[in-house]
């Protein structure tokens, strides 16, 4: 088993470097901190075991419960778009497998992340502990309402697509804050939107066309704590 772990680590390092060169840098991602994080985080640990051989491919992958892990380039693009850095407070909506949060945690001091699927919330929390990401604070809940106890946030990253941008997330965005969010109908092409807030003036701009899983809500009267 120890030999397999060593092989897995060596294979992961080589596959990750290839991913960064061919999928990230070659497509125009230039932020040094983002590239370093993509080089460091072992993406293969954040996918189900049967998909581990495909974990560095240029595609999203299923992680169970109707959810996916985004393709590496989209993770890098969203991360670069929000301009993460030390001292910035970050909220992620849609923890999923935990990969996007881990990338952000490599760059920023603290990441707050919310997952609506209880099984994924438990799995990602355990994985953050196993991989040493003690600066990721996660919980199970309805991300539509954000996390008001820790607001305002300098950065908000949303990894599921609502039909329109949730107002609570705009309200919890700090002055000079940036939010990246896919917006559009399910099972269709959506727009990846950058939301910038300056002195309560909201500016939205399209970054790309994307396809994300739908933004899920908890039933009324069944809100998580």
C-alpha positions as CSV (number, residue, x, y, z in Angstrom):
1,X,0.0,0.0,0.0
2,X,2.9,2.4,0.8
3,X,4.4,1.7,-2.7
4,X,1.0,2.4,-4.3
5,X,0.8,5.7,-2.4
6,X,4.2,6.7,-3.6
7,X,3.3,5.8,-7.2
8,X,0.0,7.7,-6.9
9,X,1.9,10.8,-5.6
10,X,4.4,10.6,-8.4
11,X,1.8,10.0,-11.1
12,X,-0.3,12.9,-9.7
13,X,2.6,15.3,-9.8
14,X,3.4,14.5,-13.4
15,X,-0.3,14.6,-14.5
16,X,-0.9,17.9,-12.6
17,X,2.1,19.6,-14.2
18,X,0.8,18.5,-17.7
19,X,-2.6,19.8,-16.8
20,X,-1.3,23.2,-15.7
21,X,0.9,23.6,-18.8
22,X,-1.7,22.4,-21.4
23,X,-5.0,23.4,-19.8
24,X,-4.3,26.4,-17.6
25,X,-1.2,28.4,-18.8
26,X,-1.9,27.7,-22.5
27,X,-5.4,29.1,-22.2
28,X,-4.2,32.4,-20.8
29,X,-4.3,32.0,-17.0
30,X,-1.4,34.1,-15.8
31,X,-1.9,34.8,-12.1
32,X,1.2,33.3,-10.4
33,X,-0.7,32.4,-7.2
34,X,-3.5,30.7,-9.1
35,X,-1.0,28.7,-11.2
36,X,1.0,27.7,-8.1
37,X,-2.2,26.5,-6.3
38,X,-3.3,24.5,-9.4
39,X,0.2,22.9,-9.4
40,X,0.0,22.0,-5.7
41,X,-3.5,20.7,-4.9
42,X,-3.8,17.0,-5.6
43,X,-7.0,17.0,-7.7
44,X,-7.1,13.2,-7.8
45,X,-7.9,13.1,-4.1
46,X,-11.0,15.2,-4.7
47,X,-12.8,12.8,-7.1
48,X,-14.4,9.4,-6.5
49,X,-11.9,6.5,-6.8
50,X,-13.3,5.2,-10.0
51,X,-12.6,8.5,-11.7
52,X,-9.1,9.0,-10.3
53,X,-7.4,8.1,-13.6
54,X,-9.4,10.9,-15.3
55,X,-8.9,13.5,-12.6
56,X,-6.5,15.7,-14.6
57,X,-8.5,15.5,-17.8
58,X,-9.9,18.6,-19.5
59,X,-13.5,17.9,-18.4
60,X,-15.8,18.0,-15.4
61,X,-16.3,14.7,-13.5
62,X,-19.2,13.2,-11.5
63,X,-18.8,13.2,-7.7
64,X,-22.2,11.7,-6.9
65,X,-25.6,13.0,-5.8
66,X,-26.1,14.6,-9.2
67,X,-23.1,17.0,-8.7
68,X,-19.8,17.4,-10.5
69,X,-16.3,18.8,-10.1
70,X,-15.6,21.5,-12.6
71,X,-13.0,21.1,-15.3
72,X,-9.6,22.4,-14.2
73,X,-9.6,25.4,-16.5
74,X,-13.0,26.7,-15.2
75,X,-11.7,26.4,-11.6
76,X,-8.6,28.4,-12.6
77,X,-10.6,31.0,-14.5
78,X,-13.1,31.6,-11.7
79,X,-10.2,31.8,-9.2
80,X,-8.3,34.3,-11.2
81,X,-11.4,36.3,-11.9
82,X,-12.1,37.1,-8.2
83,X,-8.4,38.1,-7.6
84,X,-7.8,36.2,-4.4
85,X,-5.0,37.2,-1.9
86,X,-4.0,37.2,1.7
87,X,-6.2,39.1,4.0
88,X,-9.4,38.6,1.9
89,X,-12.5,37.0,3.3
90,X,-13.9,34.4,0.9
91,X,-17.3,32.6,0.7
92,X,-17.9,29.7,-1.6
93,X,-21.3,28.4,-2.3
94,X,-21.3,24.8,-3.4
95,X,-18.4,22.9,-1.7
96,X,-18.9,19.8,-3.8
97,X,-15.8,17.6,-3.5
98,X,-13.9,20.5,-1.9
99,X,-11.4,21.1,-4.8
100,X,-12.3,24.7,-5.5
101,X,-12.1,25.5,-1.8
102,X,-8.7,23.9,-1.5
103,X,-7.4,26.0,-4.4
104,X,-8.7,29.2,-2.7
105,X,-7.3,28.0,0.6
106,X,-3.8,27.8,-0.9
107,X,-4.0,31.5,-1.8
108,X,-6.1,33.1,1.0
109,X,-6.1,33.0,4.8
110,X,-9.6,31.6,5.3
111,X,-12.3,30.1,3.1
112,X,-15.9,29.7,4.3
113,X,-17.8,27.2,2.2
114,X,-21.4,25.9,2.2
115,X,-22.7,22.6,0.7
116,X,-26.4,21.7,0.4
117,X,-25.9,18.0,-0.1
118,X,-25.3,16.6,3.4
119,X,-23.2,13.6,2.2
120,X,-20.9,15.8,0.2
121,X,-20.7,18.3,3.1
122,X,-19.5,15.5,5.4
123,X,-17.1,14.0,2.8
124,X,-15.5,17.4,2.0
125,X,-15.1,18.3,5.7
126,X,-13.3,15.0,6.3
127,X,-11.1,15.5,3.3
128,X,-10.2,19.1,4.3
129,X,-9.0,17.6,7.7
130,X,-7.2,14.7,6.0
131,X,-5.3,17.0,3.6
132,X,-4.5,19.7,6.2
133,X,-6.7,22.5,5.0
134,X,-7.5,23.8,8.5
135,X,-8.2,27.3,7.0
136,X,-11.4,26.0,5.3
137,X,-14.5,26.4,7.4
138,X,-17.3,24.4,6.0
139,X,-21.0,23.6,6.8
140,X,-24.1,22.0,5.5
141,X,-26.8,24.5,4.5
142,X,-28.7,26.5,1.9
143,X,-26.2,28.7,0.1
144,X,-28.8,31.1,-1.2
145,X,-28.8,32.9,2.1
146,X,-25.0,33.1,2.3
147,X,-23.3,33.1,5.6
148,X,-24.3,36.3,7.4
149,X,-22.4,35.6,10.6
150,X,-19.1,36.1,8.7
151,X,-20.1,38.7,6.2
152,X,-19.1,40.9,4.5
153,X,-17.0,38.9,2.1
154,X,-14.3,40.3,-0.2
155,X,-14.8,37.4,-2.6
156,X,-17.8,35.1,-3.3
157,X,-17.4,32.1,-5.6
158,X,-20.6,30.2,-6.6
159,X,-20.2,26.8,-8.2
160,X,-23.9,26.1,-9.2
161,X,-26.1,28.1,-11.5
162,X,-29.2,29.9,-10.2
163,X,-31.6,31.5,-12.7
164,X,-30.8,34.9,-11.2
165,X,-28.2,36.1,-8.7
166,X,-29.3,35.7,-5.1
167,X,-29.8,39.1,-3.5
168,X,-28.4,37.9,-0.1
169,X,-25.1,37.2,-1.8
170,X,-25.0,40.7,-3.3
171,X,-25.8,42.2,0.1
172,X,-23.0,40.2,1.7
173,X,-20.4,41.3,-0.8
174,X,-18.0,43.8,0.7
175,X,-17.2,47.2,-0.7
176,X,-14.8,46.6,-3.6
177,X,-15.8,43.0,-3.5
178,X,-15.9,40.6,-6.4
179,X,-18.3,37.6,-7.0
180,X,-18.1,35.1,-9.8
181,X,-21.3,33.1,-10.5
182,X,-22.8,31.1,-13.3
183,X,-26.3,32.3,-14.1
184,X,-29.0,30.7,-16.4
185,X,-31.5,27.9,-16.7
186,X,-30.6,24.3,-15.9
187,X,-29.6,21.9,-18.7
188,X,-28.6,24.8,-20.9
189,X,-25.6,27.1,-21.6
190,X,-25.2,29.7,-18.9
191,X,-23.2,32.9,-18.5
192,X,-20.4,33.1,-16.0
193,X,-20.8,36.5,-14.5
194,X,-18.5,38.8,-12.6
195,X,-20.2,41.0,-10.0
196,X,-18.3,44.0,-8.7
197,X,-19.6,46.1,-5.9
198,X,-18.2,49.6,-5.3
199,X,-20.0,51.9,-2.8
200,X,-23.2,49.9,-3.3
201,X,-23.0,50.3,-7.1
202,X,-23.3,46.9,-8.7
203,X,-21.6,46.2,-12.1
204,X,-22.0,42.9,-13.9
205,X,-19.9,41.6,-16.8
206,X,-19.9,38.4,-18.7
207,X,-16.7,36.3,-18.4
208,X,-17.6,33.2,-20.5
209,X,-20.3,30.8,-21.4
210,X,-20.4,27.7,-19.1
211,X,-22.6,24.8,-18.1
212,X,-23.0,24.1,-14.3
213,X,-25.3,22.0,-12.2
214,X,-28.5,23.8,-11.0
215,X,-28.4,25.9,-7.8
216,X,-30.3,23.8,-5.2
217,X,-32.4,25.1,-2.4
218,X,-33.6,23.4,0.8
219,X,-37.4,23.2,1.1
220,X,-39.1,26.0,3.1
221,X,-39.2,25.1,6.8
222,X,-36.2,22.8,6.4
223,X,-33.4,25.3,6.5
224,X,-30.1,24.0,7.9
225,X,-28.6,25.8,10.9
